[in-house]
Amino acid sequence: MSFDPHPPLTPSLWPMNWAFPTGIHALCTTRLGGVSVGPFESFNLGDHVQDDPNAVIRNRALLQAELGGARPVFLSQVHGVDVVGLHPQTPDGTTADACFTQCAQLACTIMVADCLPLLLTDAAGSIVAAAHAGWRGLAAGVVEQTVQAMCTQAKLKPSQVRVWLGPCIGPETFEVGDDVRQAFIHHAAPEFSKSGRFFKSHPTHAGHWLVDLAGLARLRLQAMGVTAVDGNDSTSGWCTVTQTSRLFSYRRDGLTGRFAVCIWRD
């Protein structure tokens, strides 16, 4: 009997519980089911985190198999607000923190290890989008820019947009300084005056706050008129820091991998 040194692997996926429109597919990976070792064990998809490049290539091939042949487009994410429209010739490494497409078999893909990933589509499934929202991008408007871009492209109203929020650092573990709180509560738009309720004083670190990143994103979406929001409800089960065996977390580990969310059309 021959021994296969590289047996087939099946990446472990995060349960989504999201009712996509017909013709729309989405997934969220975990850290399980790949070939990376050490602090990147095992399904690391980031090629910028000091992992073995060959392991990342194999892991990305495993991801593409999970997509049924659709191509994931990996962005160079910089905590900004730029949104790029994807087409079949869009190269990996395109600098942006959000993307959208109406092309079939092209997966909008976002990698994270504490920041909040968002997947977006509309009720008819005419367009898909994904966004990367750390606190800087969220405060600067990446959510608004993404919704506006897809609405312009597909001639939608925000009320037609559906959103899924993925795992991120949770409100009991995301400690920030007062500069982060000020970036949100002093936002010029009056609809964001409620941002302060998503910050609570740290119980032991004076001048520091615990912040609910997913809650702030929901507030931003609701202010735009987006009401169909599923996924991360800010409970502990969605926290990257506490899900040690299932999710990568930069805040927890420092040197670590990246998991990904993808959304695509047939």
Rosetta blueprint (number, residue, H / E / L):
1 M L
2 S L
3 F L
4 D L
5 P L
6 H L
7 P L
8 P L
9 L L
10 T L
11 P L
12 S L
13 L E
14 W L
15 P L
16 M L
17 N L
18 W L
19 A L
20 F L
21 P L
22 T L
23 G L
24 I E
25 H E
26 A E
27 L E
28 C E
29 T E
30 T L
31 R L
32 L L
33 G L
34 G L
35 V L
36 S L
37 V L
38 G H
39 P H
40 F H
41 E L
42 S L
43 F L
44 N L
45 L L
46 G L
47 D L
48 H L
49 V L
50 Q L
51 D L
52 D L
53 P H
54 N H
55 A H
56 V H
57 I H
58 R H
59 N H
60 R H
61 A H
62 L H
63 L H
64 Q H
65 A H
66 E H
67 L L
68 G L
69 G L
70 A L
71 R E
72 P E
73 V E
74 F E
75 L L
76 S E
77 Q L
78 V L
79 H L
80 G L
81 V L
82 D L
83 V E
84 V E
85 G E
86 L L
87 H L
88 P L
89 Q L
90 T L
91 P L
92 D L
93 G L
94 T L
95 T E
96 A L
97 D L
98 A E
99 C E
100 F E
101 T E
102 Q L
103 C L
104 A E
105 Q L
106 L E
107 A E
108 C E
109 T E
110 I E
111 M E
112 V E
113 A L
114 D L
115 C L
116 L E
117 P E
118 L E
119 L E
120 L E
121 T E
122 D E
123 A L
124 A L
125 G L
126 S L
127 I L
128 V E
129 A E
130 A E
131 A E
132 H E
133 A E
134 G L
135 W H
136 R H
137 G H
138 L H
139 A H
140 A H
141 G L
142 V H
143 V H
144 E H
145 Q H
146 T H
147 V H
148 Q H
149 A H
150 M H
151 C H
152 T H
153 Q H
154 A H
155 K L
156 L L
157 K L
158 P H
159 S H
160 Q H
161 V E
162 R E
163 V E
164 W E
165 L E
166 G L
167 P L
168 C E
169 I L
170 G L
171 P L
172 E L
173 T L
174 F L
175 E E
176 V E
177 G E
178 D H
179 D H
180 V H
181 R H
182 Q H
183 A H
184 F H
185 I H
186 H L
187 H L
188 A L
189 A L
190 P H
191 E H
192 F H
193 S H
194 K H
195 S H
196 G H
197 R H
198 F H
199 F E
200 K E
201 S E
202 H L
203 P L
204 T L
205 H L
206 A L
207 G L
208 H E
209 W E
210 L E
211 V E
212 D L
213 L H
214 A H
215 G H
216 L H
217 A H
218 R H
219 L H
220 R H
221 L H
222 Q H
223 A H
224 M H
225 G L
226 V L
227 T L
228 A E
229 V E
230 D E
231 G E
232 N L
233 D L
234 S L
235 T L
236 S H
237 G H
238 W H
239 C E
240 T L
241 V L
242 T L
243 Q L
244 T L
245 S L
246 R L
247 L L
248 F L
249 S L
250 Y H
251 R H
252 R H
253 D H
254 G L
255 L L
256 T L
257 G L
258 R L
259 F E
260 A E
261 V E
262 C E
263 I E
264 W E
265 R E
266 D L
